[in-house]
Amino acid sequence: MGVFNGIEIMFFFLGVLSTLGVLGILMVIKKFNAKWPVIALLSMGVSLILFSFAWSVSSILEKEHQAANMGLLFFGLPGIIFMGMAWKKLSQKPIVKMETQ
């Protein structure tokens, strides 16, 4: 297989994906002027998705395919849900209170 085996390649891609995740969060903060709940949801979502990727790749390398599937289900799905909740909070229109006379 050469110099690199599966674990080194996984850690390389984890570094690339985590850098892209942090840059994406910083872009959302700058573009949408996001508040702390959105930043927290995005951070948890990105962290869970990266963890599910690492869990699944390492489980596949150890030939534990059911553990890889369960890792994607139990860690990846909440990460996607958290990111969806953050997107929902970002896309909401601000509530404007109308004063009655």
N, C-alpha and C positions, 0 to 999 in steps of 0.2 A: 504494500500500500504506500510505501515511501516514507517520507519524514513525518507526515501528519496522519494521525488516525482519527477516529470519529470524535473523540472528546475535544481535541484541539480545534477542529473545524467548528464544533458546536460553540466553544467559547469565543471563537472569532466572530461568528454570526451573532452571538449574544452581545458582544461589544458593539457591533454595528447597529443592531436593533435597539439597544439601550440608548445609544447616541442619537439615533433618529427619533426615539420616543421623547427624549429630553428636549430636542430641538422642536419637535411638534408641540409639546406643552408650552415652551417659550413663545412659539409663534401664535398659539391660541391666546396666551396671556396678552401679547402685544396687539394682536389684531382685534380681539373682541373685548379687551379691557376686563378680563375675567376676574371674578372675586374668589375668595379662598375656598368656598364649597366646591366650585367647579374645578379648581386646581387640585383639591384633595381627591375628588372623584376621578379625574384624569390620571393622577399619579397612582392611585390604587389600581385602576384599570390597566395601565401600562405595566405596572409591576406584576400583576397577576397573569397577564398574557405572556410576559417574558418568563415567569416561573413555570407556566404550563408548557411553554416551548422547551425549556431546559429539562423539565420532568419527562416529557414525552420522548425527546431524543435520547436521553440517557436510558430510559426504560427500553426503547427499541434496541439500543446498542447492547443491552444486557439480555435481549431476547425475551422481554416481559411485555408482550403486546397488549395484554389486558390492562396492565398498570398504565401503559401509555394512553390508552383510550380513556381510562378513568381519570387520569391527570388532566386530559383535555376537557373532559366533562366537568370536573369539580373545580378546576382552577381557571380554565379558559372561559367558560360560560359566565361566571360572575364578573370576570374582567370585561367581557363584552357588554354585560348589563350595566356595569359602572360607567363605561365610556358612553353608552347610550343615554344614561341618566344625565351625564355631563352635557352631552349634545342637546338634550331636551331643555336643560336649564339655560344653555347659551342661545337657543333659538326662540325662547319665549319673548314675547313683547313686554316691555316694561308696563307695569300697572300704573295707570294714571287715575288719580282720584279726582272726581268731578265734585266741585263744591256747589251745593244748592243754596239758593237765596231765600 
